[in-house]
């Protein structure tokens, strides 16, 4: 499953540089699939949706740092554990029960984003 940042976030910024998928954004920041990934132009997501990887998307939160679940792989294929959770000083990076995914799905998402 993806990781979510709860409203206990103190906006410390510790998690942002740790994310290998660039899935973590500042409050009120627009995001795109192409941000620091191999994606560009029109692409098909692993779940079959057509999206413009370069399009700017609405922020998920305007108050706290947030994780784009479509880009989160729980660091599978990069690290043994989610790095955002490992460095979070207030333990607000937790599993997102609304986005449960198998390890196989998370690894496929990594390959999709990074072309590896």
N, C-alpha and C positions, 0 to 999 in steps of 0.2 A: 504494500500500500504506500501511497505517498505520505509525506510528512506535512503537517500543518503547523503554523505558528499561532499560538493562542493569544488572547488579549492580555495575558500577563507579560507580553513582550515589553522590554524597556527601551527598545530601539537603539541597542548598543552597537549594532553593525558587525558583531563578531562572526556571524554566520555567513555573511555575503561572500567573502573571499574564499570560504571553505567549500562552496558548492561547485562541483565539477561540471554541472550542467547549466550554470547561470540561471537557476530557477528561482532565486531569491531576489526580491526587489524591495526598494525603499517604499515607505508609505506614499500613496498617491502617484507612483511612477508607472507610466505606460510600459508595456512589455511586448516582446515579439518572440516567436519561435526561433528566429534566426540569430538572436542575441548570443554570440559566442558558441554557436553550433555550426554544423555543416549545412544546415537547411537554408534554402533560398527560393524565392518564387512560390508558385503553387505546388503544394505537397499534399500527400494523403497521410493523415495521422494513422498511427497503429490501430485505432478503433474505426478507421474507414471514412473519416470526415475529410473533406477538401478544405484546406486553409491556405491563406497567403502567409508564408513564413515571415515575410518582411513587414507585414501590416502591424501597426501599433494597436495593441489591445488595451481596453480599460483596466485601470488598476483594480486589484482584488480587494485592497483595503486602502483607506485614506488616513488611517490612524497608526497602523503597525506595519512592520516589515511583513511581507507575505511570500508564500511559495506558490508558484504556478504548478498545479498538480500534473498537468500534461507534460511538464519538463522534469519532474522529480522522479528519480530512479532509486531513491533511498541510498544513493551512492553505490549501488550494485555495479560490479565491473570496475570500480575504482578503489573502493575501500571496504573494510569488513563491517563498518557501521556507518549510519548517517552522520556525516561530519558536522552538520548544523546542530544536531542534538548533542554531539560530543563537546562542542565548544560553548554552548549556550549557558550563560551564568545563572539563569533563572529557570531552566528546564521547561521552556515553553515550546520547544520543537518536539512534537509528539506525533504518533501515527494518526493519520487521517482516516477515520472509520468510514467516511463517505467515498473514499477512493482506495478500496482494497484491490491489490494486484499481486499476482504470483511472481516469484523470482524470475521465472521465464519471461513473463510480460515486461517486467522492469528491465531485464537485460535486452530484450528486443527494442524497447524504447531507447535505451542507450545507443544501440546500433543505428537506429533510425535517426537520432539527432546528430551523431558524430561520424556516421558512415564507416564504422569500424566493424 
